[in-house]
Amino acid sequence: MGKPTDPYALSNHPTYDEAGNRERIASLAARGVDVWGPERVYVAADVPLGNIESGSSLINATLSGPETRVGRGSRIGVSGHARVENCQIGRDVELGAGSYQNATLLDSVRVRGFAEIREGTLLEEQVDVAHSAAFKNTVLTAAVVTGSLINYCDLFMSGGTSRKDHSEVGSGAVHFNFDPRGDKWSSMIGDATGVLLKSAPVFVGGNSGLVGPVAIDFGAVIAAGSIVRRNVGPNCIHVEAMLSQLAQPFDPERYTMLGGKFIQTARLVGSLHALDSWYEQVRLAFAADYQKPLYYAARRQIERHIAERAIRLQRIIGKLDRSIRKWEQVAGGRGEACIREHRVLMQNQEQIVKTLAEPSPPLPAPEQALENYQKQDAKTGHVPRVSNLDESAGAAFADWLRRIADRTAKKMSAVFAT
């Protein structure tokens, strides 16, 4: 087996072409792009120059990749050098120093600097990220705010009504997505209905941790310094009690019951399917021309996250035969329930993967709600259009999104009912 690819290796960087770079920068400047000189900005030959809108600013940046685009009013490399590869960046976005790869950032996103933002990441309008944040397979819906020094990979987060009433993550927060067996899980804060900007915000205090997979409902408050190991219901405050130290035997090849984690993963994937339908049937149906490629890119990020979840569960199922043999060696029949569940998962592996990876037949969005969205002033942007939906339209959209999301969880629950 060859060595894993290093994304920072020199061989993976754009081939340096000084003369060509000067020509490309001159072409961009002639079209009204504010480029702060070839000493500070490098635009690779594979970047379609037409994807860089006039009125944008390239301050201190390296741009590469045929899928890269930068919208009008956006400023790239504000606080230091920004490496942008195959990212779709909307209008009025501000990116500080950092590495941005295969991610989608919609209008008015701000990332202050020293970020590592990777594939599967979708930051919707008005998301604000402080310095030193790490995201991969991360979806933050409109107006979510995060602090500094956070690692929130493999996570979906929504909630709140506006930038004045938003879901927030304090500095020093971590999502623990890997477990001791090397399995990777995803967690959910809020759900797909949060895109309607009509939900109570979630507050996650600083220096906190989420042990995936967990779900935190709207209105919840996670006290600073807490470690969340179980789901937190709506309008609850989670404060971690002092834990006693415990040491006991642990065999990483012997799995315990997995039903709860699989069903929680299905709930998350259900919300992602609902979000995808929201983009397909609502956002894209009424999008301005410049928004359409961004929304198509957003759907690709959602699809990446869904595919990752299916792959991860499939890998776990592939290790259960070994777990069964381990349990059979334990005296007293203590592993009988685990063995039964393992066999159910192995027998239904194809169905489980299909449940996650393939959405159910499309569920049409409610006509009256679509009409209400359409009549809002498109010039104000997506966030005001959603915020101004009347109560009945918002309720109809919420019910539609819940029904889409629930189908995936119900299918997964049916596997464990056999």
N, C-alpha and C positions, 0 to 999 in steps of 0.2 A: 504494500500500500504506500502511495506517495505521501509526501509531507503535506499538511493542510496549507491552503492558500493564506498568505499573510496580506490582508488588505492594505497594509502600510508599506509593503515591500516596494522598492524603487521600480521593479519591473512592472508593477501594476499602475504606476502613475502615467499620465499622458506623456507621450514622447515630446520632449522640449523642442520647440520650433520657434526661435526668436523672430526671424523675419516674417514668418507666417502670422505669428501672434500680433506683431505691429500692424500688419495689414488688416487683420480681423478687428483689432481695436479701432483702427481708423474708420473701418466700415461701420462699426457700431456707433462711434461718435458722430459720424455723418448722419445717422438716422435718429439722433437725439438721445442716445444712451450716454449717461454721465460716467465716463471711465477715467479713473484716477491714474492713468499712465501705465505703460507696459512694464515698468519696474515693480508695480504693485499688483497687477492683474494679469493672469494668463487665461486665455480662452482657447481650449483645445480645438483641433481641426474638426472633430466629430460633433461639435455643438452646432445645431442649425441656428444661424445668426438671427433668422426671422423669429425665433422663439424668445428672443430678448427684446421686450417691448421698449419703445422710446419712453423716456421719463423715468426709467429705472437707473440705479446707481451701482456701479461695481467699484467698490472702494479699496478692498484688499482681499483678493479672491483668486482661486483657481476653479474654473468651470470646465467640466468634461462630460461626455456622454450624449448620445443622440436624443435622449428623452428629457434633457434639461430644458427648462423654460423659466423665465423670470418675468413677472408682471410689472406693469407701470407703477411707479411710486415706491417700488421695493428697493431696499438698500442692503447690499451684501458685503459683509466684512467690516462692520461698524467698529467692533472692539478689538479687531485683530484679524488674522488671516482665516478665511473661511474656504474650506475645500468642498465644493459642491459637485456631486457626480450623479447624473440621472435623477435629479430631483425636480419636482413640479412645484413652482413657487408662485403663489397668487399675487395680487396687487397689494401695495402698501405693507409688505412684509419687511421686517427688520431682523437680519441675522448677524450675530456676533461671531467671534472666532469659533472654530470647531470643524468637525467632519460631518458632512451631511451626505448620505448615500441612499439612493433609491427610496426616498421618502416624499410625501406630498404634504405641502403646507398651504392652506387656503388663505384668503385675504386677511390682512391685518394681524397676522401672527407675529409675535416677537420672541426671539430666543436671544438672550443677552450675551452668551458667549461661552466658549470652552465646552461646547456640547459634543456629544457623540450620538448622532441620530441616524439610525440604520433602517433597512428595508422593513416593510410591513407597518411603518409609522404613518399615521394620518393625524395631523393637527388641524382642527377646523378653525373657523373664523374667530379672531380675537383671543385665541389661546396665548397665554403669556408664560414664558419659561425663564426662570432666573439662570444663573451661571452653573456650569458643570453638571449638566443633566445627561443621563444616558437613556435612550429609548430604542427599542426594537420590537416589532409587532405590538406597537402601542397605539391606541386610538384615544385621543382626547377630543371630546365634542366641544362645540362653541363655548367660549368664554371661560373655560377651565384655566386655573392658575396653579403653577407649581413653583416651589422654592428652589433653593440652590442645593448642590451636592446630593442629588437624588438618582436612584437607579430604579426606573419603573418600566422595565421590559416585560412583554407578554401581559398586557393589562388594558382593559377598557374602562374609561371613566367618563361620566356625564353628570349632569345635575346643575341646578340653579336657573335663574331667569335672565341674567344680564351680567355685564362686567361689574356692576355694583352689588350683585347678589349671586355669587358664583361658587362652584365647588373648588376646593383649594387643598393643596398638599404642602405641608410645611417642609422646611429645609431638613436635610439629613434622612429623608424617608427612603425606605428600600422595599421593593417587592422581591421576596425570596422565591424565585421561580423554579430553582432546581432543588431536588431533595437528595438525601444521602445515597440513593440508588442511581443517581444521574438522570432521573426522569424530570421532565420539564412541564410545569403547569402554568395556567393562566388564571387571572382573577378579574373580578368585575366590580366596579363601583358605580352604582346607579344601573341603568339599563338603556335599551334603545329609545324608550320614550323620552329620555332626557334631551334628545335633539329638538324637542318642541319648546324648550326653554320655559317650561311651566312646572318644574319640579323643585322640591326643596333641595338646597345645596347640601353637599357632603363636606365635612371638614376633617382632614387627616392631619393630626398634629405632627410637629417635627420630631426627628429622631425616633420615628416609629417604623414598624415593619409589618408586612403582610406575608403570611406563610401560605403560598398558593397550594391548591385553589380555594379561595374564599370569595364570598359575595358580601358587599356592604351596600345597604339599601339607602334610598334617598332620606335626607334629614339626619343621618347618623353623624355622630361626632366621635372621633378616635383621639383619646387623650395623648398628649405628647409623651414619647417614651414607651408607648404601649407596643406589644407584639400581638397581632391579631391572628389567631389560629383557627377560629370558627366564624361562621357567618354572623353578621351584625344586622339586626332588623331595622325597620324604618324608625326614625325619630328616637334613637337610642344613643346613649353615651357609653362608649367602651373604655373602661379603665382596667388596666391589668393588675390583678392581685399579685402579691409577692409569691413567687414559686419556690417550693423546696427543691433541693438538688436531688436528682434521681439518676442512678446508674443501673442498667440492666442489660442482659445479653441482647445483641442485635445482629441479625443475619441479613445482609442486603439482598440476598437472593431469595428470601422467603417473604412474599407479600402477604399483608393482611387484607381485610375487606376493602374493595376498591369501588363499590357501588356509588357511594356519596361523591367521590371525586369525579367519576365518569359522568354522573348526572349533572354535577356543577359545571363541568366542561361543556356539556350539551346546552345548558342554559346560556352560557357565554356565547357559544357558537350560534344559538338561536337568535340572540340579540344582534350578532354580526350579520346573519341572514336578513334580519329586519332592517338593519342599517343599509344593507345593499339594496333592498327593495325601495327604501326611502330615496336613495340616490337615483335609482333607475326610474321610478314612477313619479317622483315629485321634483327633485332638484334638476335632473337632466331634461325633464319635459318642459321646463320653463326657464332654462338657463340661457344667459347671454352667450354670444359666440366665444368670448375669451374664457368663460367658465367651463365650457364643455370638455376640453381636454383635461382640465383639472379634476372634474368630477369623474371622468373615465379613469383617471389615475387613482382617484380615491377608491373606486371600486376594485382596482387591482390590489391596492394595499389590504382591503378587507378580505379579498380572496386569498392573499398570501397568509394572512393570520388564520383563516379557516383551515387552509391546507396544512399549516404547521400543527394545529391542534389534532387533526386526523392522523398525521404522521406520528406524533408523540404517543397517542393512545395505541396505535398499531404496534409500536415498538414495545410498549409495556406488555401487551397481549403476547407478543413473541417470546417473552421471558417467563410466562406463567407455567409452561411445562416443567421447567426447572424448579419453580416454586412448589409445584405439586409434589415433585419427588422429595423435596426438602421436608414438606409437611408430613408426608407419609412416614418419615423417620422419627417424628415426634410422638412420644408415648402418650397414651390416654385419649387419643382421638381429638385432641384440642384443635386440630386444624380442619375438622370435617366441613365446617361452614365455609371456610376459605377455599377448600378444594372444590366444593360444589360450585361456588361462584366463579372460580377460575375456569372451570370446565364450561360453564355457561358463556363466559366471555370468549373462550377459544372457539366454541361452536358457532358463535354469532359474530365473529370478527368481521366478516365481509359486510354484514348488515350495519354494524357499528360504524365502520369507516364510511359507508354510504350515507348513513344518517347525518354524519357531520359534514362530509365533503359535498354532498349533493342537496341543494335546497328542494323543498317540496314544490309541487306545482304552484305557479304564481297566484298570489291572492291580490285581486285588484284593489287599488287604493279607493277610498270612499269618494264618490263623484262630488258631493256637496263640499267636502273639505278641499278637494282639488280646486274647485271653482273659487272658494274663498281665498286660497293661497294665490291663485292666478290674478285675482283682482287687486291684490296689494301692489303698491308702487314698486316695480322691479328696479327702478333706478336707485333706490335706497339700499339695495343689497339683500342677501338672503336672511341675515339675522333680523332686521326690522320686519321683513315679510312674515317670518315665523312668529315673532313677538306680537304682531298685530292680528294674528288669527283670532276669530271670535271663539267664544267658549265652546260652542257645539262643534266647530271644525277641529279645534284642538282635541276635544274628547274623542271624536271619530278617528282622527289620526292615531291617537294613543291606543284605542281599542284595536285598530288594524295592526299596529306594530306589535302589540302584545300577542295577538293571535298568531302572527308569523313566528315570533320567538318561541311561543309555547309548543309549537308543533315538534321542534327538535327535541326539547326536553321530554315530551311525552313519548316519543319514539324510543329514546334511550331508557326511560323508566320501564317501558314494556319489555325490554330485553331482560331486566332483572326480575320481572314478574313471572318469567317462564320457569 
